[in-house]
């Protein structure tokens, strides 16, 4: 009995993303660097679970994050892939494109009230 073997070269299968891709992380870190240089943000952290990846922004390292830039790994709709949450967990904005999401939010108007 002869087995039929096939050689597959450059097999492009749908690989699920498990982290921010390089361009997404670069966009987030560029925003972070700008806000750190202005003195608004002090620290960051990354949270990873099966449903989402989150870039948490802190004003002080001992507090809750003031903003959470999240990537939904299994979005029901393409417009829900990226979203930003505030300190209280309220949804500020969501989008299918991270660049447009970050550019649409007016970071200067978002101030912490103590």
N, C-alpha and C positions, 0 to 999 in steps of 0.2 A: 504494500500500500504506500503510495507516494503522497507525502504531505506537501501542500501548496503553501509555500512561505512567501510573504511579500515584504519587501524592504520599503520602509516609509522614511522619507527624508524630509526634514523641516515640518514635522507634524505640528500644526497649530491647533491645539485643543483649547477649549475654554478653561483657563486656569483662574480660579477665584482669587481675588486679591485678599491678602491677609494683613496688609499694612498700607500706609500711605505710599503711593508711588513717589519717585524722586521729585517730579515736578510739583506735586501737591505739597510735599514736605518743604520744598524750597520756598513756595509761596507763603506758607505759614511761618516759616522761620524768618523770611524777609519782613513780614508784618511784625513779628515778635522783636526783631532787632531794632526796628524803627521805634516801637513803643518803649523798649528798654532805654534807648538813647534819650527819649523824652522824659524818662523817669516815671512813666505810668505803670509799667509792669516790672516785676522783680524776678519771678521764677516761673518755671513751667514743669509739667509732668505729662507722661503718656499713660493712658489707661487702655488696655486691650482686653476684649472678651470676644465671645463667639458672634455677637450681634453687631458690635461697633468698635471703632478705634477713636479715641478721644485725645485731643491735645488740650490739656488743662492749663489755664493761665492764672497765675497768682499775683496778688499785690504784695502779700507777705507769705513766706513759706509755711507759716503755722496756721493759716486760715483755709477756708474753703476756696475753691477756684472762683475767680470773678467771671471768667468766660470759659466755655467749653466748645471748642471747634471739633465737631464729630463727623465721622464718615460711617454711614450705615452700610454694612457689608451685604445685607440682603434687603435692598429697598423694594417696596411694593410698586413704587412709581419712580421713574427716573428723576423727577424733581425733588425727591426726598433723599437723595444720596448724601448730601452734605447739609449740615445745619449748625446753628450757633445757639447755645443756651446761656442764660445769664446766671448770676450767683444763686438765685432762687429756683433754678430749673425751668424757667419760662423760655419758650421758644422765641428767639428774636427774629430769625430769618432762616429759610431753607431754600436750597437750590440744587440743581443737577450739576452745576459747574462751580468749582471752588474759587476760581479767580473772580468770577462775577459776584459770588457771595461775599467775598472779602472786600471787594471794591464798592458794593452797594451799601454796606454798613458804614455809617458815619461814626467812626471810632472816637472822634473828638467830642461829639455830643453825648457820648455814653460816659457819664461820670458817676463815681461811687458817692452815695450820700450816706453819711454816718449819723 
